[in-house]
């Protein structure tokens, strides 16, 4: 069985005790868009490894509270919820401050919230453009700006921006989303350079298509925009982009996330990790 590498600890080693990929005890994660899909999978993985979590996202309030309470009881850690609207920078910053106030620190920030709208550029509604840029790109800036001073004071931090294969390549009818995700990757690189000597890393994960509520909605929207059936969109457009011809799983994304927040990922900085079944290799 594979064993994660060990290293010497203590003052003579010149560094803090080593944390392996399965130990997040004492760490606090703030995760936007974490009431479903990728964000919820990340939250559960962190909580199951002893980390404490601030959830955020949309959904039925009673269902969100049920999810929060079950995670807290099942994992034996504190789990909180903050209902920040990702379109409002002041609320996004308050979400990060809330994590520090409620749970004592912020070690991990995962900017995951995202929305989508599929339409030709000449028909693209202005309000949808503004919403997508605000939620997918600007909220990443506001959360990161709020988290960095906390992480610097702690002497360590991990920032992960959930981008997309569309941060690297384009698809028709997704002008706002592609523009926002390309912006996220540029922002990731800039932040990584600024905090490189502060024991803080900033990286991006670029998933291909994952079977989430956001993607399910895209299937319907793509069918409308392209004049195709949902079945044809799934086969020819969605999974047609991925040589594996299957969805990326949240477990596969979680493995990368856990690596990046661990000590093993300390030298990964300013990078974009494609987990897309080979989509962007074409």
Backbone bond lengths (Angstrom), bond angles and torsions (degrees), N, CA, C in turn:
res aa  C-N    CA-C-N  psi(-1)  N-CA   C-N-CA  omega(-1)  CA-C   N-CA-C  phi
1 X - - - 1.456 - - 1.526 109.42 -
2 X 1.338 115.93 137.42 1.461 119.97 179.85 1.520 111.02 -65.69
3 X 1.339 115.63 137.03 1.455 121.64 176.72 1.518 108.67 -117.00
4 X 1.333 115.34 130.64 1.465 118.13 176.96 1.520 109.62 -64.24
5 X 1.346 118.06 141.16 1.464 120.86 -175.66 1.515 111.85 -63.55
6 X 1.329 113.91 147.15 1.458 121.46 176.98 1.525 109.13 -106.29
7 X 1.301 115.85 162.18 1.446 119.24 172.64 1.515 108.95 -144.16
8 X 1.311 116.51 158.69 1.457 120.78 -179.07 1.509 110.64 -66.88
9 X 1.324 116.07 140.85 1.450 121.39 179.15 1.527 109.78 -113.26
10 X 1.341 114.34 175.23 1.457 118.82 174.91 1.512 111.87 98.27
11 X 1.325 117.19 169.04 1.458 122.32 -175.96 1.517 113.17 -57.48
12 X 1.344 116.79 -36.15 1.465 119.47 -177.76 1.514 111.82 -66.85
13 X 1.333 116.98 -21.02 1.468 120.48 -179.75 1.521 112.14 -84.76
14 X 1.331 116.66 -18.38 1.453 120.58 176.64 1.507 115.22 79.50
15 X 1.322 117.94 19.29 1.454 119.92 177.85 1.521 110.05 -156.10
16 X 1.317 114.45 169.00 1.461 120.93 -178.21 1.527 110.05 -72.48
17 X 1.344 117.19 160.82 1.467 120.03 177.25 1.517 111.86 -53.90
18 X 1.300 115.19 142.52 1.467 122.21 -176.30 1.524 111.20 -77.79
19 X 1.316 115.57 134.69 1.459 121.50 173.80 1.523 107.98 -109.13
20 X 1.320 116.94 126.77 1.449 116.91 177.87 1.524 109.53 -85.49
21 X 1.320 115.27 -179.43 1.453 121.25 -172.04 1.528 113.07 -68.46
22 X 1.332 116.63 -15.38 1.457 119.77 -178.13 1.507 114.62 -101.52
23 X 1.320 117.94 6.83 1.467 121.17 -175.01 1.518 110.41 -122.23
24 X 1.326 116.43 106.23 1.460 121.24 177.38 1.525 111.15 -120.77
25 X 1.324 116.63 19.28 1.466 120.57 179.54 1.525 110.52 -59.20
26 X 1.328 114.82 135.59 1.451 120.23 178.72 1.515 114.44 84.51
27 X 1.335 117.39 -4.36 1.456 120.01 179.41 1.531 110.49 -100.16
28 X 1.316 114.55 153.30 1.467 121.64 -178.30 1.524 108.61 -123.37
29 X 1.327 115.49 131.18 1.461 121.63 178.96 1.516 110.60 -117.23
30 X 1.322 116.41 134.96 1.458 123.32 171.19 1.523 106.34 -109.87
31 X 1.331 116.70 123.27 1.463 121.11 -172.94 1.532 109.24 -129.66
32 X 1.307 117.17 113.36 1.464 119.43 176.98 1.521 109.77 -77.98
33 X 1.324 115.74 151.06 1.459 120.52 179.95 1.512 113.18 59.67
34 X 1.333 116.07 45.74 1.465 119.63 -172.33 1.526 113.87 -114.68
35 X 1.320 117.71 22.55 1.464 119.69 175.06 1.526 112.30 -93.26
36 X 1.334 116.80 -1.50 1.468 120.60 176.51 1.520 108.15 -162.16
37 X 1.323 115.61 171.77 1.448 121.91 170.40 1.522 115.32 59.62
38 X 1.332 115.87 -141.05 1.460 122.76 -176.15 1.519 110.96 -59.72
39 X 1.312 117.53 -45.78 1.463 120.69 -177.15 1.515 112.69 -61.04
40 X 1.329 117.29 -40.88 1.462 120.73 178.51 1.524 110.70 -67.11
41 X 1.314 117.59 -39.53 1.464 120.48 176.86 1.523 110.64 -61.05
42 X 1.326 117.17 -41.45 1.469 121.28 177.72 1.528 110.35 -64.12
43 X 1.318 116.62 -43.62 1.465 120.59 -178.70 1.520 110.62 -61.60
44 X 1.324 116.72 -44.91 1.465 119.96 -179.87 1.524 111.68 -64.58
45 X 1.325 116.96 -38.02 1.466 120.36 179.61 1.524 110.68 -65.70
46 X 1.312 117.20 -41.29 1.464 120.79 179.77 1.523 110.14 -67.71
47 X 1.323 117.38 -46.38 1.467 120.74 -179.29 1.526 110.88 -62.47
48 X 1.330 117.87 -38.71 1.466 120.88 -178.60 1.517 111.90 -67.88
49 X 1.327 116.72 -16.12 1.469 121.40 178.34 1.526 112.06 -105.12
50 X 1.330 115.88 16.61 1.451 120.71 173.03 1.507 115.81 94.34
51 X 1.322 117.91 -1.40 1.457 120.66 178.24 1.518 111.48 -80.85
52 X 1.320 116.05 152.23 1.461 121.27 176.21 1.525 108.84 -100.50
53 X 1.336 115.96 152.17 1.454 119.68 -164.32 1.521 111.63 -136.78
54 X 1.332 115.33 140.41 1.462 122.02 164.66 1.522 107.73 -106.17
55 X 1.315 115.57 114.42 1.455 122.00 176.01 1.522 109.86 -83.40
56 X 1.319 115.26 156.82 1.463 121.59 175.46 1.519 107.64 -156.14
57 X 1.311 116.71 145.08 1.450 118.85 174.78 1.508 112.56 152.53
58 X 1.320 113.96 179.76 1.453 121.66 -177.86 1.524 110.37 -93.50
59 X 1.329 114.96 164.21 1.453 120.21 177.26 1.504 111.86 141.78
60 X 1.318 115.66 177.11 1.458 121.51 177.55 1.528 109.37 -66.81
61 X 1.338 118.42 125.74 1.472 120.24 -176.17 1.524 114.02 -55.32
62 X 1.323 117.48 -39.27 1.460 119.41 -179.58 1.524 111.59 -68.14
63 X 1.331 117.20 -35.49 1.460 121.04 177.50 1.532 110.87 -69.93
64 X 1.318 116.12 -39.74 1.465 119.63 176.66 1.522 110.44 -61.76
65 X 1.311 116.79 -44.12 1.464 120.00 -179.93 1.520 110.77 -65.55
66 X 1.319 118.05 -36.73 1.450 121.24 177.71 1.533 110.12 -64.25
67 X 1.324 116.54 -43.43 1.463 121.00 177.83 1.523 110.60 -61.86
68 X 1.323 116.20 -46.19 1.471 120.93 -179.28 1.531 111.12 -60.67
69 X 1.341 115.94 -48.31 1.464 120.32 -177.27 1.525 111.77 -65.42
70 X 1.330 117.40 -40.22 1.459 120.97 179.21 1.525 111.14 -64.83
71 X 1.322 116.95 -41.36 1.456 120.28 179.04 1.523 110.59 -65.70
72 X 1.309 116.51 -42.24 1.460 121.12 -179.43 1.529 110.63 -63.65
73 X 1.322 116.76 -47.72 1.466 120.46 -178.49 1.522 111.73 -70.19
74 X 1.316 116.95 -41.47 1.456 120.23 -176.01 1.511 113.75 -70.76
75 X 1.332 116.63 -31.06 1.469 120.16 -176.31 1.528 112.75 -103.11
76 X 1.328 116.94 -11.12 1.456 119.78 179.31 1.505 114.13 68.73
77 X 1.335 116.66 31.57 1.465 121.64 178.52 1.525 108.68 -129.50
78 X 1.319 115.62 165.10 1.461 119.20 176.06 1.524 110.09 -81.30
79 X 1.324 114.51 132.22 1.458 121.42 177.63 1.527 107.30 -129.88
80 X 1.307 115.99 127.05 1.457 121.44 -179.28 1.526 109.54 -119.52
81 X 1.323 115.31 166.84 1.463 120.83 177.50 1.516 109.13 -130.69
82 X 1.324 116.25 136.24 1.455 122.42 174.37 1.519 107.94 -128.31
83 X 1.304 116.77 127.08 1.460 121.01 -173.65 1.509 114.80 -91.75
84 X 1.332 118.63 34.90 1.465 121.37 -178.61 1.525 111.53 -54.96
85 X 1.315 115.16 135.90 1.460 122.58 172.22 1.527 107.03 -83.13
86 X 1.323 117.34 116.96 1.461 121.21 -175.13 1.521 113.35 -66.71
87 X 1.321 117.27 -7.21 1.467 119.87 175.76 1.515 111.99 -84.54
88 X 1.330 117.08 -8.99 1.464 121.91 -175.12 1.526 109.73 -116.59
89 X 1.318 114.86 113.38 1.453 119.87 -177.07 1.509 113.86 -60.44
90 X 1.348 117.38 -36.17 1.462 119.70 -179.13 1.522 110.88 -66.47
91 X 1.330 117.61 -36.38 1.457 120.60 178.64 1.533 111.49 -72.32
92 X 1.311 116.75 -35.64 1.463 120.38 177.75 1.532 109.98 -63.68
93 X 1.334 116.16 -45.41 1.468 119.62 178.03 1.520 110.96 -63.46
94 X 1.325 117.02 -37.14 1.460 120.24 179.29 1.525 111.32 -65.97
95 X 1.314 117.47 -32.90 1.469 121.23 177.17 1.527 110.54 -60.20
96 X 1.330 116.98 -43.61 1.458 120.81 178.90 1.527 110.55 -66.90
97 X 1.333 116.47 -43.80 1.464 120.43 178.39 1.528 110.96 -62.65
98 X 1.311 116.23 -35.70 1.470 121.81 177.78 1.527 110.64 -61.78
99 X 1.333 116.78 -41.92 1.456 120.08 177.38 1.514 111.34 -59.57
100 X 1.324 116.55 -43.89 1.468 120.89 178.77 1.529 110.75 -65.20
101 X 1.324 116.96 -42.05 1.466 121.36 -176.80 1.524 111.35 -70.57
102 X 1.327 117.38 -43.34 1.460 121.43 -175.03 1.525 113.35 -79.44
103 X 1.327 116.57 -38.06 1.462 120.46 -170.82 1.530 113.19 -116.68
104 X 1.321 116.92 -0.89 1.458 120.74 169.43 1.509 117.03 94.82
105 X 1.323 118.08 -14.82 1.459 120.47 -176.92 1.520 108.65 -169.52
106 X 1.318 117.19 171.68 1.471 122.47 171.23 1.521 106.73 -138.46
107 X 1.336 116.29 106.94 1.462 122.20 -179.18 1.514 112.47 -96.69
108 X 1.317 115.74 -32.54 1.466 121.89 -173.81 1.526 108.55 -129.75
109 X 1.317 116.12 127.13 1.462 121.68 172.00 1.512 107.70 -119.07
110 X 1.323 116.33 123.38 1.459 120.90 176.62 1.523 108.16 -118.87
111 X 1.324 115.32 110.75 1.459 122.17 178.44 1.523 108.03 -89.09
112 X 1.315 114.99 99.22 1.461 120.72 -170.15 1.527 113.18 -119.65
113 X 1.319 118.73 -20.25 1.470 121.02 -174.02 1.529 111.01 -57.30
114 X 1.309 115.47 138.56 1.455 119.27 179.22 1.515 112.14 -156.64
115 X 1.325 115.21 149.15 1.463 122.36 173.50 1.522 107.79 -133.37
116 X 1.320 116.23 163.72 1.448 121.33 -174.66 1.525 109.14 -142.24
117 X 1.315 115.96 150.91 1.466 122.00 168.37 1.514 106.80 -147.29
118 X 1.316 116.61 135.19 1.458 122.47 -175.52 1.522 109.25 -112.34
119 X 1.347 115.50 117.42 1.466 119.76 -179.46 1.526 109.30 -168.55
120 X 1.309 117.03 150.85 1.464 121.07 175.08 1.524 110.14 -61.93
121 X 1.325 116.78 149.03 1.468 121.11 -175.03 1.520 111.64 -55.24
122 X 1.326 117.43 -45.20 1.470 119.62 -174.93 1.532 112.69 -68.98
123 X 1.328 116.60 -14.79 1.464 120.61 177.93 1.532 112.38 -110.21
124 X 1.333 116.83 0.85 1.460 120.46 -172.78 1.525 110.15 -68.05
125 X 1.343 118.57 122.36 1.466 120.47 -178.07 1.533 111.65 -67.15
126 X 1.315 116.02 137.43 1.464 120.69 -179.14 1.523 112.04 -59.67
127 X 1.337 116.52 -39.55 1.463 118.43 -178.41 1.523 111.73 -66.60
128 X 1.344 117.25 -32.59 1.461 120.12 177.37 1.525 110.72 -70.23
129 X 1.339 116.88 -39.35 1.465 119.62 175.33 1.526 110.33 -57.58
130 X 1.323 116.75 -50.44 1.469 120.71 -178.03 1.535 111.12 -61.67
131 X 1.321 116.54 -40.53 1.467 120.14 -179.64 1.524 111.20 -63.93
132 X 1.328 117.11 -46.29 1.458 121.06 -176.88 1.521 111.10 -65.70
133 X 1.319 117.73 -42.60 1.466 120.22 178.02 1.523 110.04 -64.30
134 X 1.316 117.35 -40.86 1.467 120.93 -178.87 1.522 111.67 -65.38
135 X 1.326 116.77 -49.20 1.471 120.61 -174.82 1.524 111.39 -73.97
136 X 1.328 117.46 -45.10 1.463 120.93 -172.06 1.521 113.26 -83.48
137 X 1.326 117.99 -28.38 1.454 120.42 -175.37 1.525 113.39 -117.45
138 X 1.318 117.27 -55.74 1.471 119.14 -173.83 1.520 112.36 -64.66
139 X 1.338 117.72 -36.29 1.469 119.15 178.93 1.526 111.21 -62.88
140 X 1.332 116.91 -31.66 1.464 120.89 176.75 1.526 110.27 -63.19
141 X 1.310 116.50 -41.66 1.469 120.82 176.21 1.518 111.42 -62.74
142 X 1.327 117.59 -49.91 1.470 120.13 -174.86 1.526 112.02 -64.62
143 X 1.325 116.93 -40.15 1.465 119.92 179.57 1.521 110.86 -68.41
144 X 1.321 116.53 -42.83 1.460 120.62 -179.44 1.518 110.98 -65.42
145 X 1.311 116.76 -43.36 1.470 120.27 178.73 1.518 110.82 -59.01
146 X 1.326 117.38 -37.54 1.465 120.69 179.94 1.518 112.07 -74.84
147 X 1.338 117.64 -31.62 1.466 120.93 -174.03 1.522 113.15 -81.81
148 X 1.310 118.21 -33.50 1.464 120.12 -173.06 1.527 113.64 -58.72
149 X 1.338 121.05 -45.10 1.469 118.67 177.91 1.528 113.06 -60.16
150 X 1.331 117.19 -35.98 1.471 121.03 177.57 1.522 109.78 -65.35
151 X 1.317 116.84 -46.10 1.462 121.53 -178.88 1.520 111.38 -65.71
152 X 1.309 117.39 -39.97 1.469 120.26 177.69 1.523 110.49 -61.48
153 X 1.318 117.28 -42.29 1.471 120.99 -179.99 1.524 111.22 -64.92
154 X 1.333 116.98 -31.90 1.468 121.67 179.11 1.531 112.27 -80.35
155 X 1.328 116.78 -21.99 1.459 120.77 -177.84 1.505 114.65 86.73
156 X 1.348 118.15 10.77 1.459 121.59 -179.61 1.515 110.13 -168.11
157 X 1.319 116.40 146.61 1.453 120.32 175.00 1.508 111.68 -168.48
158 X 1.312 115.44 156.19 1.461 122.17 177.77 1.533 108.18 -133.39
159 X 1.327 115.76 123.59 1.466 121.81 177.55 1.527 107.86 -117.34
160 X 1.315 115.69 127.07 1.465 121.03 176.77 1.517 108.19 -124.45
161 X 1.319 115.60 125.63 1.452 121.50 175.77 1.525 108.69 -105.36
162 X 1.313 116.12 120.99 1.459 119.71 177.97 1.526 107.11 -83.51
163 X 1.308 115.03 104.22 1.461 120.87 -179.75 1.526 107.77 -93.86
164 X 1.310 116.97 -120.10 1.460 120.65 -176.59 1.510 107.62 179.85
165 X 1.321 116.78 160.84 1.462 119.07 166.86 1.524 109.49 -54.55
166 X 1.326 116.28 -26.87 1.461 120.35 178.52 1.526 112.95 -76.08
167 X 1.319 117.64 0.62 1.453 120.35 166.41 1.518 111.34 -82.49
168 X 1.328 116.34 -12.67 1.465 122.40 -177.26 1.519 112.98 -114.17
169 X 1.315 117.03 -33.02 1.466 122.17 179.80 1.527 108.19 -134.97
170 X 1.309 115.81 166.84 1.466 120.80 -178.42 1.521 111.48 -111.24
171 X 1.323 114.36 160.98 1.460 122.39 170.07 1.521 107.13 -136.36
172 X 1.317 117.90 150.48 1.461 119.48 178.60 1.527 112.12 -65.73
173 X 1.315 115.81 152.98 1.466 125.09 174.76 1.528 113.22 73.19
174 X 1.332 117.82 14.49 1.468 120.65 -178.95 1.523 110.64 -131.30
175 X 1.315 116.46 43.15 1.470 119.98 -172.07 1.519 112.64 -59.15
176 X 1.321 118.01 -45.40 1.465 120.26 -177.38 1.521 111.25 -68.82
177 X 1.310 116.93 -43.83 1.465 121.17 -178.69 1.522 111.01 -64.00
178 X 1.330 116.82 -45.62 1.461 120.83 179.89 1.521 110.26 -64.10
179 X 1.324 117.29 -42.56 1.464 120.57 178.65 1.528 110.39 -61.84
180 X 1.330 117.25 -44.00 1.467 121.21 -178.99 1.518 111.14 -64.52
181 X 1.334 117.07 -45.01 1.461 119.88 -176.53 1.529 111.87 -70.65
182 X 1.340 118.26 -34.66 1.459 119.52 171.46 1.530 109.85 -62.04
183 X 1.318 116.60 -39.05 1.462 120.30 177.30 1.510 112.52 -63.34
184 X 1.335 117.01 -38.31 1.464 120.87 178.76 1.527 110.47 -60.47
185 X 1.330 117.36 -40.88 1.460 119.36 -179.58 1.523 111.60 -67.54
186 X 1.313 118.16 -39.37 1.454 120.17 175.88 1.510 111.68 -64.78
187 X 1.312 116.46 -41.11 1.462 121.07 177.70 1.525 110.70 -63.43
188 X 1.318 117.06 -41.31 1.462 122.03 178.90 1.523 110.95 -57.32
189 X 1.315 117.37 -46.36 1.462 121.29 -179.09 1.527 111.36 -64.06
190 X 1.322 116.47 -42.56 1.463 120.39 -178.67 1.520 111.36 -63.58
191 X 1.340 116.79 -46.82 1.464 120.48 179.69 1.521 110.08 -62.34
192 X 1.327 117.06 -42.14 1.469 120.65 -179.50 1.525 111.01 -56.66
193 X 1.312 117.75 -42.26 1.464 121.14 179.84 1.527 111.12 -67.68
194 X 1.313 116.80 -37.47 1.465 120.07 -176.84 1.528 112.66 -70.18
195 X 1.334 117.84 -31.29 1.480 120.63 -174.64 1.525 112.75 -109.86
196 X 1.323 116.99 12.10 1.463 120.65 -172.67 1.521 113.28 -60.08
197 X 1.319 118.78 -28.69 1.460 121.50 -178.77 1.528 112.89 -100.30
198 X 1.312 116.23 12.47 1.469 121.33 -178.98 1.525 112.62 -109.34
199 X 1.331 117.84 14.15 1.465 122.52 -177.46 1.531 111.09 59.63
200 X 1.322 115.03 33.66 1.467 122.43 175.62 1.527 107.08 -121.89
201 X 1.307 116.63 136.52 1.455 120.40 175.13 1.520 109.89 -117.58
202 X 1.320 115.15 153.98 1.466 121.42 177.23 1.518 107.94 -139.20
203 X 1.311 115.55 115.73 1.463 121.86 -177.12 1.523 110.55 -133.53
204 X 1.312 115.28 165.63 1.463 121.28 177.98 1.517 110.43 -122.82
205 X 1.315 115.74 140.49 1.456 122.64 170.49 1.524 107.19 -105.17
206 X 1.320 116.30 131.16 1.463 121.50 -175.63 1.530 109.89 -117.51
207 X 1.316 117.08 86.26 1.468 119.07 -178.64 1.525 111.93 -74.21
208 X 1.318 114.17 152.55 1.450 119.35 162.86 1.519 108.22 -79.96
209 X 1.300 117.25 -152.32 1.460 120.26 -178.87 1.528 111.04 -74.48
210 X 1.315 115.02 125.27 1.458 123.66 176.85 1.526 106.41 -115.90
211 X 1.307 117.10 141.24 1.469 119.89 -177.31 1.534 109.62 -77.77
212 X 1.325 114.71 86.87 1.458 122.83 179.78 1.526 108.93 -123.23
213 X 1.341 118.26 169.31 1.470 119.71 175.63 1.521 112.99 -56.68
214 X 1.358 117.45 -35.32 1.459 120.64 178.79 1.523 111.13 -62.26
215 X 1.312 117.68 -42.76 1.462 121.56 -179.31 1.521 110.99 -72.10
216 X 1.319 117.31 -37.67 1.461 119.53 177.02 1.530 110.92 -59.08
217 X 1.328 116.72 -39.66 1.460 120.56 177.36 1.522 110.43 -66.71
218 X 1.353 116.39 -37.38 1.456 120.05 179.21 1.518 111.98 -61.18
219 X 1.316 117.19 -35.75 1.463 119.97 -179.62 1.525 110.12 -59.49
220 X 1.329 115.39 -45.72 1.467 119.32 178.28 1.524 111.47 -64.90
221 X 1.339 117.15 -42.21 1.463 120.80 -178.86 1.523 111.71 -66.96
222 X 1.327 116.35 -40.82 1.462 120.11 178.53 1.531 110.77 -64.97
223 X 1.318 116.36 -39.23 1.461 119.63 178.00 1.524 110.58 -59.52
224 X 1.314 115.58 -42.81 1.473 120.08 178.49 1.524 111.28 -65.90
225 X 1.344 116.92 -48.48 1.465 120.90 -175.98 1.525 112.66 -65.58
226 X 1.332 116.62 -33.85 1.457 120.78 -175.11 1.532 113.64 -98.69
227 X 1.347 116.87 -8.23 1.451 119.90 -177.16 1.516 112.39 68.08
228 X 1.338 116.38 38.11 1.464 122.12 -178.16 1.517 109.41 -120.44
229 X 1.320 116.16 164.94 1.454 120.21 173.39 1.527 109.08 -76.34
230 X 1.327 116.40 159.43 1.462 120.41 177.43 1.528 110.76 -61.94
231 X 1.317 115.75 -38.06 1.468 120.07 -179.14 1.524 110.28 -64.12
232 X 1.339 116.25 -40.84 1.464 119.93 179.78 1.521 110.95 -68.79
233 X 1.330 117.07 -38.48 1.465 120.37 177.93 1.524 110.49 -61.84
234 X 1.335 116.22 -45.54 1.464 119.83 -179.50 1.529 110.64 -58.95
235 X 1.316 117.49 -45.83 1.460 121.44 -175.45 1.517 112.65 -76.63
236 X 1.333 117.04 -44.54 1.464 120.45 -170.23 1.522 114.13 -94.42
237 X 1.338 117.49 -28.77 1.463 120.38 -175.37 1.524 111.34 -104.92
238 X 1.332 115.81 -54.45 1.468 119.42 -175.66 1.533 109.77 -70.72
239 X 1.308 117.81 -69.13 1.454 120.22 -177.99 1.523 112.24 -77.75
240 X 1.315 116.89 -13.05 1.459 120.00 175.13 1.507 112.97 -64.32
241 X 1.336 116.97 -24.53 1.465 121.32 -179.97 1.522 112.22 -77.10
242 X 1.320 117.09 -21.95 1.461 121.58 -171.68 1.528 110.22 -107.00
243 X 1.326 118.58 115.46 1.463 121.10 -177.35 1.520 114.07 -55.43
244 X 1.330 117.79 -26.50 1.468 120.01 178.23 1.520 112.23 -71.68
245 X 1.335 116.99 -18.18 1.469 123.54 -179.51 1.526 112.14 59.45
246 X 1.308 116.16 33.76 1.459 120.83 174.45 1.525 108.89 -146.65
247 X 1.324 116.20 160.87 1.456 121.11 176.02 1.524 110.53 -68.17
248 X 1.318 116.48 146.28 1.458 121.85 165.31 1.527 107.02 -69.09
249 X 1.325 117.96 142.62 1.464 120.41 179.89 1.526 110.55 -97.02
250 X 1.316 115.45 155.35 1.463 119.46 176.62 1.523 111.26 -65.94
251 X 1.322 118.22 -29.42 1.466 120.44 176.08 1.523 110.85 -62.47
252 X 1.318 117.11 -39.24 1.465 120.82 179.76 1.522 111.07 -65.83
253 X 1.311 117.00 -38.74 1.467 121.03 176.63 1.525 110.98 -69.54
254 X 1.331 116.04 -38.12 1.457 120.54 -179.40 1.521 111.14 -62.06
255 X 1.322 117.66 -38.20 1.454 120.48 178.16 1.526 111.72 -58.38
256 X 1.330 117.20 -42.87 1.459 120.53 177.98 1.518 111.22 -67.21
257 X 1.324 116.87 -42.25 1.456 120.57 178.55 1.520 111.27 -58.08
258 X 1.332 117.39 -45.91 1.463 120.98 -178.45 1.523 111.20 -64.47
259 X 1.296 117.43 -36.89 1.464 120.35 174.95 1.526 110.72 -61.49
260 X 1.314 116.89 -46.71 1.462 120.53 -174.79 1.523 112.90 -67.90
261 X 1.329 118.13 -31.11 1.469 119.05 179.81 1.522 112.18 -86.01
262 X 1.334 117.55 -10.39 1.453 121.03 -178.84 1.518 110.92 -85.26
263 X 1.342 116.57 171.75 1.456 121.53 173.81 1.522 111.72 -64.48
264 X 1.318 117.11 -27.02 1.460 120.22 178.96 1.521 111.70 -62.61
265 X 1.327 116.89 -25.53 1.460 121.21 -178.87 1.505 114.14 -94.51
266 X 1.326 118.17 15.32 1.459 121.03 -172.56 1.523 114.24 -62.60
267 X 1.321 118.37 -27.67 1.458 120.47 -179.65 1.524 113.26 -98.51
268 X 1.307 117.19 1.44 1.465 120.74 170.74 1.528 106.60 -83.43
269 X 1.302 117.42 113.58 1.464 120.57 -175.26 1.520 109.72 -152.10
270 X 1.328 115.34 127.54 1.450 120.41 -179.11 1.521 113.32 74.43
271 X 1.328 116.62 16.98 1.465 120.96 -175.42 1.519 111.53 -99.73
272 X 1.324 114.63 158.24 1.464 122.16 176.03 1.519 107.56 -120.16
273 X 1.322 116.63 117.81 1.454 121.89 -174.83 1.525 110.12 -102.53
274 X 1.325 115.69 111.28 1.465 121.22 -179.80 1.519 110.35 -80.96
275 X 1.310 116.42 123.97 1.469 122.54 173.12 1.519 105.08 -128.71
276 X 1.314 115.12 81.32 1.462 120.24 -166.25 1.517 113.92 -138.69
277 X 1.353 117.03 18.63 1.454 118.96 178.87 1.523 114.76 65.34
278 X 1.333 116.79 16.96 1.448 120.73 179.81 1.519 115.36 96.76
279 X 1.326 117.12 3.82 1.468 122.14 -176.69 1.535 111.55 -51.53
280 X 1.339 116.72 -54.73 1.476 119.31 -173.81 1.518 113.14 -83.67
281 X 1.340 117.37 2.87 1.461 120.29 172.84 1.524 111.32 -82.60
282 X 1.318 116.75 -11.32 1.474 120.46 -174.91 1.534 111.04 -79.55
